């Protein structure tokens, strides 16, 4: 799948970042990840390693973590994943 910016999307995962502490912890963990990861909310896409970018999104609902490379390991962010029914 290709997003509107022309990047290849390999994996998408729902995450919940509904508190300041969760956003801070998420950003700290995301900086340890090699590779590009983005966060998507409706029409807006920001760098998942950017605390300012994340705070510009609507944090009242789950966001979509977008991974652009098969080799990017996001298991350290598992605590933020939202279980989908």
Secondary structure, 3 states (H helix, E strand, C coil): CECCCCCECCEEEEECCCCHHHHHHHHHHHCCCCCCEEEEECCEEEECCCHHHHHCCCCCCCEEEEECCCCCCCHHHHHHECCCC
